[in-house]
Amino acid sequence: QVQLVEPGGGLVQQGGSLRLACTTSGFTFEIYAMGWFRQAPGKGREGVSCISHSNDTSHYPDSVKARFTISRDKAKSTVYIEMNTLKPEVSADYFCEAGPTACPLVPDTAWYDYWGQGTQVTVSS
């Protein structure tokens, strides 16, 4: 049974940091690309970051490229996203997804095979 579980969300003050983890099981983690998406209330799901099976990384919104870091631990079948200097506008539900080995040039949830239930991140001003 494939599982992607994202604990670690919560409330953080503007300017603070938060690290999300996505722990996986039921598929061969090391050959999959892992992506993080977010969805704010009333908006569509937006790609945030992706890391390929060979650890190449992509960050899609320009606003996060300097502040977010994605990484993976193959021994733990876990992918992380470290988010720094947080702003209220990044408040959303954050989801991890697993897809083919490389990251897509344009983030698209249809690229991915598996996804988690999401975790809520709220940044207070």
ZAPAFI-202806 format. One line per field, with one value per residue (C-alpha): residue number from 1; y, x, z. Coordinates in pm, 1 decimal, padded with zeros to 6 digits. Layout:
BEGIN
num <- (NUM:...)
north <- (Y:...)
east <- (X:...)
up <- (Z:...)
***
This chain:
BEGIN
num <- (1:2:3:4:5:6:7:8:9:10:11:12:13:14:15:16:17:18:19:20:21:22:23:24:25:26:27:28:29:30:31:32:33:34:35:36:37:38:39:40:41:42:43:44:45:46:47:48:49:50:51:52:53:54:55:56:57:58:59:60:61:62:63:64:65:66:67:68:69:70:71:72:73:74:75:76:77:78:79:80:81:82:83:84:85:86:87:88:89:90:91:92:93:94:95:96:97:98:99:100:101:102:103:104:105:106:107:108:109:110:111:112:113:114:115:116:117:118:119:120:121:122:123:124:125)
north <- (00000.0:00334.8:00596.7:00953.5:01120.7:01485.7:01574.9:01899.6:02176.0:02435.7:02801.2:03012.7:03384.9:03595.1:03579.1:03242.1:02903.2:02566.4:02229.2:01989.3:01620.2:01365.4:01007.0:00746.2:00372.9:00120.0:00221.8:00243.2:00589.8:00616.9:00602.7:00859.6:01235.4:01401.4:01727.2:01969.8:02151.6:02395.0:02497.4:02809.8:02845.6:02914.7:02862.3:02584.1:02359.9:02525.7:02353.4:02471.6:02252.3:01920.6:01693.3:01425.7:01073.3:01198.5:01501.3:01767.4:02032.2:02270.0:02558.2:02693.6:03023.7:03281.4:03399.5:03080.5:03008.7:03186.9:03089.6:02725.9:02419.9:02073.4:01763.9:01391.6:01111.7:00787.7:00580.0:00713.1:00735.6:01091.9:01421.3:01755.9:02116.6:02382.2:02712.8:03029.2:03392.5:03292.4:03537.0:03519.9:03472.9:03127.4:03001.8:02696.0:02323.6:02163.0:01828.8:01597.7:01392.7:01115.4:01086.1:00970.7:01003.0:01356.9:01674.3:01830.1:02160.1:02288.8:02166.3:01961.1:01729.6:01502.4:01423.7:01252.0:00904.8:00931.7:01211.9:01266.1:01408.7:01739.2:01945.3:02297.0:02580.1:02914.2:03214.9:03490.3:03856.7)
east <- (00000.0:00142.6:00152.9:00279.2:00240.4:00320.5:00342.9:00503.7:00268.8:00138.7:00134.2:00446.0:00507.6:00604.3:00975.1:01003.9:01104.5:00941.0:01053.4:00799.4:00866.0:00694.1:00751.3:00673.8:00625.3:00489.7:00693.2:01059.8:01133.6:01483.9:01372.7:01095.0:01100.4:00935.2:00745.8:00586.2:00268.8:00053.0:-00308.4:-00444.0:-00815.4:-01008.6:-00706.3:-00568.3:-00279.3:00055.9:00387.2:00650.8:00959.0:01071.8:01371.9:01456.6:01570.6:01928.5:01882.6:01845.0:01616.6:01364.0:01178.4:00889.3:00768.0:01045.2:00935.2:01054.6:01378.1:01597.7:01399.4:01293.2:01518.4:01405.6:01602.8:01555.5:01685.7:01675.7:01757.8:01442.8:01228.9:01155.0:01152.5:01180.1:01114.9:01279.9:01096.1:01260.6:01162.2:00799.8:00533.7:00156.1:00093.4:00249.7:-00012.7:-00170.2:-00211.6:00114.3:00119.6:00400.1:00376.5:00580.2:00628.5:00860.3:01233.0:01283.7:01108.7:00876.1:00968.3:00624.9:00474.7:00163.8:-00002.8:-00091.4:00280.5:00279.1:00158.1:00107.8:00028.8:-00023.0:-00315.5:-00145.1:-00054.0:-00166.3:00082.4:-00034.5:00194.3:00071.2:00150.9)
up <- (00000.0:-00105.8:00166.2:00176.2:00514.6:00575.9:00943.5:01049.3:00945.0:01182.1:01275.3:01240.2:01264.2:00965.2:00909.4:01076.9:00939.8:00908.5:00778.6:00637.3:00599.0:00379.6:00485.5:00222.9:00191.9:-00054.6:-00360.1:-00461.7:-00325.2:-00468.3:-00831.6:-00799.5:-00827.6:-00530.3:-00550.7:-00309.3:-00403.6:-00213.5:-00230.1:-00066.0:00008.6:-00310.5:-00534.8:-00747.6:-00653.3:-00724.9:-00771.0:-00524.9:-00553.9:-00694.8:-00647.4:-00900.6:-00825.9:-00880.1:-00651.1:-00917.9:-00776.3:-00924.5:-00765.5:-00958.2:-00817.4:-00829.7:-00488.1:-00318.8:-00503.4:-00252.0:00056.9:00014.8:00004.8:-00094.6:00000.1:00035.0:00255.0:00061.7:00369.1:00536.2:00218.8:00319.6:00136.7:00312.7:00232.4:00443.7:00425.0:00553.0:00590.2:00569.4:00460.7:00516.8:00144.4:00150.5:00392.4:00233.8:00253.4:00144.0:-00032.4:-00137.0:-00452.5:-00614.1:-00988.7:-01268.1:-01213.0:-01342.0:-01239.3:-01494.1:-01652.2:-01564.9:-01238.2:-01297.6:-01052.7:-01346.5:-01379.6:-01041.8:-00951.7:-00575.8:-00333.0:00035.5:00229.1:00293.7:00595.0:00676.8:00706.1:00843.4:00861.0:01088.6:01025.6)
***
